[in-house]
Amino acid sequence: MGVEDSIEARAASGDRAAFSALMTGTKADLYRFIRRYVGDEDESHDLLQETYAAAWLSIRRYDPARPFDIWLRSIALNKCRDWGRRRAVRRVVRGVMGLDAPEAAAVGEDVPLAEVRLDAQRRYQQMQRALVDMPDTLKGPLLLSAFEGRSHAEIAAILGVTTKAVETRIARARRRLADTLQASPRSGA
């Protein structure tokens, strides 16, 4: 089957069934990417829908000779960045920069396993906050590399930068994430 007969080519010509099949094939991975990027389940579902809507609206500009998932990932990345900017504006408008509600003290459970689980959950939340707060130029390459296993060349194609820039950004992102997690106070200390 040639490129002109592919499901991607049919979708690019406006075939709704072909586009729907591509959505079905990419939905789970794309959702995981968005979820890691924004850190919020409900927002991730909304952004997934926005990504597919934007992809459908611009499907005629898609080149079927190029990988569909890379094209779609770049749209998702832009939607995530837009979400981050809107979120920052809302924080400024509301005057609630640095909004972190104090955690309630754990009451009534002194089982060591519960403490281990609670500590692991807090570390996960710290990592998730660190990822959400990371600048877009570092967050995208890190997520595409570490969580999706994308090559530097694929990431460069998604972001429209050189592979060397991808390598540098990933190294900076890892260093920043490690520094942030190391600086975060551990609970129970």
LUMBA-295607 format. One record per residue: y, z, x of N, C-alpha, C in turn. Coordinates in nm, 3 decimals. Each point is the difference from the previous one (the first is absolute). Last residue first. Layout:
ATOM     n.y     n.z     n.x    ca.y    ca.z    ca.x     c.y     c.z     c.x
ATOM       Y       Z       X       Y       Z       X       Y       Z       X
...
END
This chain:
ATOM     n.y     n.z     n.x    ca.y    ca.z    ca.x     c.y     c.z     c.x
ATOM   1.432   5.850   0.997   0.016   0.051   0.136   0.090   0.120   0.005
ATOM  -0.129  -0.294  -0.382  -0.088   0.113   0.026   0.016   0.059   0.137
ATOM   0.138  -0.508  -0.070   0.001   0.110  -0.096  -0.096   0.110   0.043
ATOM   0.275  -0.337   0.328  -0.130   0.014  -0.066   0.007   0.120  -0.093
ATOM   0.419  -0.321   0.167  -0.064   0.132   0.009  -0.132   0.002  -0.077
ATOM   0.221  -0.435   0.244  -0.015   0.064  -0.132  -0.068   0.134   0.016
ATOM   0.062  -0.307   0.365   0.116   0.085  -0.026  -0.010   0.074  -0.134
ATOM  -0.332  -0.315   0.133  -0.003   0.110   0.096   0.114   0.098  -0.027
ATOM  -0.021  -0.396  -0.251  -0.109   0.091  -0.038  -0.010   0.119   0.093
ATOM   0.317  -0.335   0.101   0.033   0.063  -0.129  -0.107   0.100  -0.041
ATOM  -0.075  -0.263   0.385   0.108   0.096   0.023   0.035   0.076  -0.128
ATOM  -0.313  -0.351  -0.031  -0.056   0.112   0.076   0.106   0.108   0.023
ATOM   0.144  -0.399  -0.202  -0.088   0.074  -0.090  -0.060   0.122   0.070
ATOM   0.257  -0.294   0.261   0.084   0.071  -0.096  -0.083   0.084  -0.096
ATOM  -0.226  -0.281   0.301   0.067   0.109   0.073   0.086   0.084  -0.095
ATOM  -0.202  -0.385  -0.173  -0.102   0.101   0.031   0.063   0.120   0.071
ATOM   0.278  -0.369  -0.085  -0.037   0.067  -0.125  -0.103   0.109   0.026
ATOM   0.128  -0.277   0.361   0.110   0.091  -0.039  -0.036   0.078  -0.126
ATOM  -0.301  -0.332   0.138   0.002   0.109   0.099   0.108   0.101  -0.035
ATOM  -0.019  -0.388  -0.259  -0.117   0.085  -0.027  -0.001   0.118   0.096
ATOM   0.329  -0.328   0.067   0.026   0.078  -0.122  -0.115   0.094  -0.033
ATOM  -0.048  -0.303   0.364   0.102   0.102   0.029   0.024   0.089  -0.121
ATOM  -0.286  -0.370  -0.055  -0.060   0.096   0.092   0.096   0.116   0.028
ATOM   0.164  -0.363  -0.248  -0.097   0.077  -0.079  -0.061   0.109   0.087
ATOM   0.279  -0.307   0.210   0.079   0.090  -0.084  -0.092   0.088  -0.084
ATOM  -0.204  -0.335   0.251   0.051   0.105   0.090   0.084   0.101  -0.079
ATOM  -0.152  -0.386  -0.218  -0.110   0.096   0.017   0.043   0.113   0.093
ATOM   0.384  -0.243  -0.284  -0.096  -0.034   0.104  -0.110   0.105   0.009
ATOM   0.238  -0.098  -0.476   0.046   0.043   0.133  -0.105  -0.042   0.103
ATOM  -0.012  -0.009  -0.506   0.088  -0.102   0.054   0.062   0.040   0.133
ATOM  -0.333   0.225  -0.311   0.135   0.052   0.021   0.099  -0.104   0.052
ATOM  -0.463  -0.110  -0.081   0.048   0.065  -0.122   0.146   0.040   0.015
ATOM  -0.220  -0.179   0.377   0.019  -0.103  -0.102   0.056   0.060  -0.128
ATOM  -0.117   0.293   0.347   0.117  -0.079   0.041   0.030  -0.107  -0.104
ATOM  -0.392   0.245  -0.053   0.117   0.083  -0.032   0.128  -0.075   0.035
ATOM  -0.405  -0.200   0.122   0.016   0.000  -0.147   0.124   0.078  -0.040
ATOM  -0.111   0.006   0.455   0.043  -0.134  -0.039   0.020  -0.009  -0.152
ATOM  -0.180   0.393   0.189   0.143  -0.010   0.029   0.054  -0.136  -0.041
ATOM  -0.419   0.173  -0.272   0.029  -0.030   0.140   0.151  -0.007   0.019
ATOM  -0.246   0.310  -0.382   0.055  -0.133   0.026   0.026  -0.018   0.149
ATOM  -0.179   0.387  -0.280  -0.073  -0.066   0.107   0.047  -0.141   0.031
ATOM   0.148   0.364  -0.322  -0.059  -0.124  -0.049  -0.076  -0.076   0.107
ATOM   0.222   0.422   0.080  -0.073   0.020  -0.125  -0.065  -0.126  -0.053
ATOM   0.253   0.013   0.423  -0.089   0.117  -0.004  -0.085   0.009  -0.126
ATOM   0.321  -0.369   0.055  -0.093   0.011   0.113  -0.103   0.111  -0.021
ATOM   0.347  -0.073  -0.317  -0.079  -0.122   0.007  -0.104   0.006   0.111
ATOM   0.305   0.358  -0.042  -0.093  -0.004  -0.113  -0.089  -0.123   0.005
ATOM   0.340   0.036   0.328  -0.099   0.106   0.016  -0.104  -0.004  -0.112
ATOM   0.375  -0.300  -0.015  -0.099  -0.035   0.101  -0.109   0.105   0.018
ATOM   0.348   0.102  -0.314  -0.078  -0.118  -0.036  -0.103  -0.037   0.105
ATOM   0.315   0.356   0.087  -0.104   0.033  -0.098  -0.089  -0.119  -0.032
ATOM   0.392  -0.031   0.287  -0.115   0.063   0.065  -0.116   0.020  -0.098
ATOM   0.414  -0.187  -0.144  -0.038  -0.083   0.115  -0.120   0.057   0.074
ATOM   0.203   0.238  -0.368  -0.081  -0.115  -0.040  -0.048  -0.083   0.118
ATOM   0.101   0.529   0.059   0.076  -0.124  -0.023  -0.093  -0.118  -0.029
ATOM  -0.156   0.496  -0.132   0.010  -0.082   0.121   0.082  -0.126  -0.031
ATOM  -0.140   0.344  -0.323   0.133   0.012   0.059   0.021  -0.087   0.124
ATOM  -0.424   0.020  -0.228   0.099  -0.045  -0.098   0.140   0.000   0.061
ATOM  -0.353   0.174   0.263  -0.012  -0.145  -0.018   0.106  -0.054  -0.096
ATOM  -0.026   0.464   0.061   0.046  -0.062   0.125  -0.008  -0.153  -0.010
ATOM  -0.176   0.253  -0.355   0.148   0.008   0.002   0.056  -0.068   0.124
ATOM  -0.466   0.034  -0.024   0.048  -0.093  -0.103   0.153   0.000  -0.005
ATOM  -0.211   0.311   0.281  -0.014  -0.135   0.053   0.053  -0.102  -0.099
ATOM  -0.008   0.442  -0.138   0.098  -0.015   0.107  -0.007  -0.142   0.057
ATOM  -0.323   0.118  -0.315   0.131  -0.017  -0.065   0.110  -0.017   0.105
ATOM  -0.431   0.097   0.156   0.002  -0.134  -0.059   0.136  -0.027  -0.065
ATOM  -0.074   0.429   0.164   0.014  -0.095   0.111   0.006  -0.144  -0.052
ATOM  -0.086   0.338  -0.315   0.138   0.008   0.048   0.024  -0.096   0.116
ATOM  -0.438   0.041  -0.163   0.085  -0.065  -0.101   0.146   0.001   0.044
ATOM  -0.309   0.230   0.264  -0.023  -0.144   0.012   0.088  -0.076  -0.099
ATOM   0.004   0.468  -0.025   0.064  -0.045   0.123  -0.015  -0.151   0.018
ATOM  -0.223   0.197  -0.359   0.144   0.006  -0.023   0.075  -0.049   0.123
ATOM  -0.466   0.043   0.031   0.036  -0.111  -0.089   0.151  -0.005  -0.022
ATOM  -0.167   0.361   0.242  -0.017  -0.123   0.078   0.041  -0.120  -0.083
ATOM  -0.008   0.414  -0.213   0.112  -0.007   0.094  -0.007  -0.128   0.083
ATOM  -0.355   0.093  -0.290   0.118  -0.034  -0.079   0.122  -0.012   0.091
ATOM  -0.400   0.150   0.188  -0.008  -0.141  -0.030   0.122  -0.046  -0.079
ATOM  -0.055   0.469   0.098   0.045  -0.082   0.112  -0.003  -0.150  -0.028
ATOM   0.084   0.375  -0.374  -0.117  -0.066   0.056   0.048  -0.091   0.113
ATOM   0.254   0.293  -0.313  -0.003   0.022   0.145  -0.126  -0.057   0.061
ATOM   0.334  -0.010  -0.466  -0.115  -0.063   0.063   0.004   0.026   0.149
ATOM   0.344   0.147  -0.332  -0.132   0.035  -0.050  -0.119  -0.065   0.067
ATOM   0.489  -0.226   0.028  -0.029   0.135  -0.048  -0.148   0.011  -0.038
ATOM   0.397  -0.309   0.295  -0.135   0.002  -0.054  -0.036   0.143  -0.035
ATOM   0.508  -0.190  -0.008  -0.097   0.070   0.085  -0.137  -0.001  -0.068
ATOM   0.370  -0.392  -0.068  -0.038   0.131  -0.054  -0.105   0.062   0.091
ATOM   0.382  -0.347   0.171  -0.137   0.009  -0.051  -0.027   0.141  -0.050
ATOM   0.486  -0.264   0.007  -0.083   0.096   0.073  -0.139   0.010  -0.064
ATOM   0.294  -0.453  -0.012  -0.020   0.122  -0.079  -0.086   0.097   0.080
ATOM   0.325  -0.392   0.162  -0.136   0.046   0.023  -0.016   0.132  -0.075
ATOM   0.389  -0.407   0.102  -0.062   0.073  -0.109  -0.145   0.032   0.033
ATOM   0.388  -0.234   0.241  -0.089   0.102   0.055  -0.068   0.085  -0.106
ATOM   0.418  -0.231  -0.179  -0.062  -0.037   0.127  -0.087   0.116   0.049
ATOM   0.261  -0.085  -0.433  -0.117   0.084   0.029  -0.069  -0.044   0.127
ATOM   0.382  -0.183  -0.290   0.038   0.108   0.090  -0.115   0.091   0.037
ATOM   0.042  -0.418  -0.280  -0.033   0.130  -0.060   0.040   0.117   0.088
ATOM   0.067  -0.439   0.160   0.073   0.012  -0.126  -0.025   0.135  -0.064
ATOM  -0.240  -0.108   0.387   0.140   0.021   0.031   0.079   0.023  -0.127
ATOM  -0.454  -0.109  -0.044   0.015   0.132   0.062   0.147   0.030   0.027
ATOM  -0.115  -0.429  -0.157  -0.013   0.101  -0.106   0.020   0.140   0.056
ATOM  -0.010  -0.354   0.305   0.124  -0.003  -0.079  -0.005   0.105  -0.109
ATOM  -0.387  -0.063   0.256   0.105   0.062   0.081   0.132   0.005  -0.076
ATOM  -0.359  -0.227  -0.200  -0.028   0.144   0.006   0.108   0.073   0.078
ATOM   0.007  -0.469  -0.010   0.040   0.055  -0.131  -0.019   0.152  -0.002
ATOM  -0.150  -0.225   0.383   0.147  -0.002  -0.007   0.049   0.058  -0.133
ATOM  -0.464  -0.048   0.057   0.052   0.102   0.091   0.152   0.006  -0.003
ATOM  -0.217  -0.343  -0.240  -0.024   0.129  -0.065   0.059   0.113   0.086
ATOM   0.003  -0.429   0.183   0.099   0.011  -0.107  -0.012   0.135  -0.071
ATOM  -0.327  -0.100   0.316   0.129   0.026   0.066   0.111   0.015  -0.103
ATOM  -0.423  -0.126  -0.155  -0.003   0.139   0.048   0.133   0.037   0.067
ATOM  -0.061  -0.446  -0.131   0.012   0.085  -0.120   0.002   0.148   0.040
ATOM  -0.081  -0.314   0.340   0.139  -0.007  -0.046   0.023   0.086  -0.123
ATOM  -0.439  -0.039   0.156   0.080   0.074   0.098   0.148  -0.001  -0.040
ATOM  -0.298  -0.262  -0.251  -0.020   0.143  -0.026   0.085   0.085   0.093
ATOM  -0.007  -0.462   0.076   0.072   0.028  -0.125  -0.010   0.149  -0.031
ATOM  -0.246  -0.152   0.363   0.143  -0.002   0.033   0.085   0.026  -0.124
ATOM  -0.468  -0.036  -0.051   0.035   0.124   0.069   0.149   0.004   0.034
ATOM  -0.184  -0.398  -0.182   0.012   0.105  -0.101   0.042   0.133   0.062
ATOM  -0.092  -0.360   0.289   0.118  -0.032  -0.081   0.025   0.111  -0.103
ATOM  -0.392   0.031   0.246   0.115   0.025   0.088   0.130  -0.026  -0.075
ATOM  -0.407  -0.096  -0.217   0.020   0.144   0.012   0.118   0.035   0.091
ATOM  -0.138  -0.458  -0.060   0.065   0.055  -0.119   0.030   0.148   0.018
ATOM  -0.036  -0.374   0.403  -0.078   0.104  -0.070   0.080   0.065  -0.115
ATOM   0.102  -0.513   0.135   0.016   0.131   0.064  -0.079   0.105  -0.078
ATOM   0.033  -0.448  -0.147  -0.062  -0.011   0.132   0.009   0.133   0.076
ATOM   0.206  -0.077  -0.435  -0.144   0.031  -0.004  -0.072  -0.013   0.134
ATOM   0.517   0.127  -0.131  -0.069  -0.108   0.071  -0.149   0.034   0.006
ATOM   0.428   0.152  -0.351  -0.112   0.040   0.087  -0.067  -0.124   0.058
ATOM   0.351   0.001  -0.332   0.048  -0.005   0.139  -0.109   0.040   0.099
ATOM  -0.064   0.015  -0.472   0.015  -0.141   0.037   0.054  -0.017   0.142
ATOM  -0.048   0.433  -0.209  -0.128  -0.058   0.041   0.014  -0.146   0.044
ATOM   0.314   0.371  -0.167   0.027  -0.083   0.117  -0.125  -0.074   0.049
ATOM  -0.005   0.288  -0.385   0.128  -0.070  -0.015   0.030  -0.092   0.117
ATOM  -0.384   0.280   0.014  -0.017  -0.105  -0.102   0.129  -0.081  -0.015
ATOM   0.012   0.371   0.285  -0.085  -0.105   0.057  -0.017  -0.114  -0.100
ATOM   0.228   0.384  -0.141   0.082  -0.076   0.094  -0.081  -0.115   0.061
ATOM  -0.232   0.295  -0.279   0.099  -0.073  -0.079   0.086  -0.088   0.091
ATOM  -0.306   0.290   0.205  -0.067  -0.113  -0.063   0.095  -0.082  -0.086
ATOM   0.172   0.390   0.198  -0.041  -0.094   0.104  -0.066  -0.122  -0.061
ATOM   0.114   0.360  -0.281   0.119  -0.073   0.043  -0.036  -0.105   0.105
ATOM  -0.339   0.292  -0.137   0.033  -0.094  -0.106   0.123  -0.083   0.036
ATOM  -0.117   0.338   0.295  -0.107  -0.100   0.000   0.029  -0.106  -0.106
ATOM   0.277   0.375   0.017   0.030  -0.094   0.107  -0.106  -0.109   0.012
ATOM  -0.068   0.351  -0.312   0.116  -0.081  -0.039   0.032  -0.106   0.105
ATOM  -0.335   0.311   0.100  -0.046  -0.090  -0.107   0.114  -0.092  -0.044
ATOM   0.107   0.332   0.309  -0.085  -0.102   0.062  -0.051  -0.099  -0.104
ATOM   0.243   0.383  -0.134   0.089  -0.100   0.059  -0.082  -0.115   0.060
ATOM  -0.242   0.368  -0.160   0.063  -0.073  -0.110   0.092  -0.111   0.051
ATOM  -0.208   0.284   0.326  -0.097  -0.079  -0.076   0.066  -0.084  -0.109
ATOM   0.209   0.150   0.480   0.004   0.046  -0.138  -0.087  -0.092  -0.085
ATOM   0.113  -0.059   0.480  -0.047   0.137  -0.015   0.001   0.053  -0.142
ATOM   0.124  -0.438   0.257   0.097   0.078  -0.079  -0.045   0.143  -0.027
ATOM  -0.269  -0.303   0.272   0.139  -0.024   0.039   0.095   0.093  -0.074
ATOM  -0.467  -0.009  -0.096   0.026   0.063   0.130   0.147  -0.013   0.038
ATOM  -0.135  -0.219  -0.388  -0.015   0.146  -0.019   0.029   0.075   0.130
ATOM  -0.019  -0.474   0.007   0.123   0.047  -0.064  -0.004   0.152  -0.015
ATOM  -0.390  -0.203   0.169   0.111  -0.020   0.092   0.130   0.058  -0.059
ATOM  -0.380  -0.005  -0.275  -0.013   0.101   0.106   0.114  -0.011   0.101
ATOM  -0.024  -0.328  -0.339   0.038   0.130  -0.054  -0.007   0.108   0.108
ATOM  -0.157  -0.427   0.110   0.147   0.001  -0.009   0.049   0.134  -0.056
ATOM  -0.466  -0.076   0.021   0.058   0.014   0.134   0.152   0.009  -0.005
ATOM  -0.223  -0.078  -0.411  -0.039   0.131   0.056   0.063   0.023   0.137
ATOM   0.069  -0.431  -0.226   0.062   0.117  -0.065  -0.031   0.133   0.070
ATOM  -0.148  -0.484   0.075   0.089   0.069   0.095   0.052   0.135  -0.051
ATOM  -0.296  -0.311  -0.247  -0.057   0.013   0.133   0.083   0.080   0.098
ATOM   0.153  -0.099  -0.444  -0.120   0.083  -0.009  -0.059   0.025   0.138
ATOM   0.359  -0.301  -0.034   0.043   0.137  -0.025  -0.119   0.095   0.000
ATOM  -0.088  -0.458   0.026   0.054   0.050   0.127   0.047   0.144  -0.014
ATOM  -0.138  -0.216  -0.389  -0.117   0.024   0.086   0.046   0.053   0.136
ATOM   0.333  -0.134  -0.299  -0.065   0.122  -0.049  -0.121   0.035   0.086
ATOM   0.215  -0.407   0.081   0.083   0.111   0.046  -0.061   0.133  -0.042
ATOM  -0.207  -0.383  -0.158  -0.020   0.010   0.145   0.082   0.116   0.056
ATOM   0.057  -0.103  -0.452  -0.135   0.054   0.021  -0.028   0.016   0.149
ATOM   0.408  -0.207  -0.137  -0.002   0.145  -0.026  -0.137   0.062   0.027
ATOM   0.251  -0.438   0.213  -0.122   0.031  -0.076  -0.012   0.153  -0.015
ATOM   0.339  -0.272   0.253   0.033   0.064  -0.127  -0.119   0.034  -0.087
ATOM   0.031  -0.182   0.462   0.044  -0.105  -0.093   0.028   0.058  -0.139
ATOM  -0.166   0.275   0.349   0.132  -0.049   0.043   0.052  -0.110  -0.092
ATOM  -0.440   0.166  -0.064   0.099   0.102  -0.038   0.141  -0.049   0.033
ATOM  -0.352  -0.269   0.140   0.009  -0.004  -0.147   0.103   0.101  -0.049
ATOM  -0.098   0.003   0.455   0.075  -0.122  -0.035   0.016  -0.011  -0.151
ATOM  -0.264   0.351   0.164   0.139   0.023   0.038   0.086  -0.120  -0.039
ATOM  -0.465  -0.026  -0.049   0.057   0.082  -0.106   0.147   0.028   0.028
ATOM  -0.197  -0.449   0.211  -0.024   0.144   0.006   0.063   0.073  -0.118
ATOM   0.012  -0.481   0.141  -0.092   0.039  -0.107  -0.020   0.151  -0.009
ATOM   0.271  -0.212   0.340   0.058  -0.044  -0.128  -0.088   0.036  -0.119
ATOM  -0.143   0.086   0.448   0.110   0.091  -0.037   0.056  -0.037  -0.136
ATOM  -0.499  -0.150   0.067   0.121  -0.009   0.079   0.105   0.096  -0.049
ATOM  -0.558   0.006  -0.012   0.117   0.000  -0.085   0.124   0.000   0.090
END
